[in-house]
């Protein structure tokens, strides 16, 4: 019975490790496929906006892909808005996109906290079982008996720490990755807003 209880303490840690690994792989694959905005289309947009080709810029944006496509298309729907308004609109849309990309990343923070705690819980349960077994046994327990039982119990703390460290490092990697994506989005948005706002007095629908 004691062995079953001790083995059962590993189950939550194993579940956390599987979830953490799954979240990390899923988000890493998602981030690796992210495209902020196609370089060629962005180059064409720069040229068109500099030449006041508003309709052409909209057509290119409609046919483009990437995270910024709906944001830039939305900005092109408000050609008479001042720069501050355009930046605010773009910022709101961008934050919504980043929020979608952040989904399930908080699971890694939770696992980073739960892993060591579950490991410590397993160790405490194991030690309680060891001393309980010693209390009901005949005669005195040898140091070897105590060391063996406590050593087995401490494995849950070790595994819990490994899971927690992995989850923490995974969260840091994904967070830095997401910051780079966010930085690229901000750079393109600011350039696009400046180009559009700079042409507000000149741009026609021709």
Secondary structure, 3 states (H helix, E strand, C coil): CHHHHHHHHHHHHHHHHHHHHHHHHHHHHHHHCCCCCCHHHHHHHHHHHHCCEHHHHHHHHHHCCCCCHHHHHHHCCCCCCCHHHHHHHHHHHHHHHHHHHCCCHHHHHHHHHHHHHHHHHHHHHHHHHHHHHHHHCCCCCCHHHHHHHHHHHHHHHHHHHHHHHHHHHHHHHHHHHHHHHHHHHHHHHHHHHHHHHHCCCCCECC
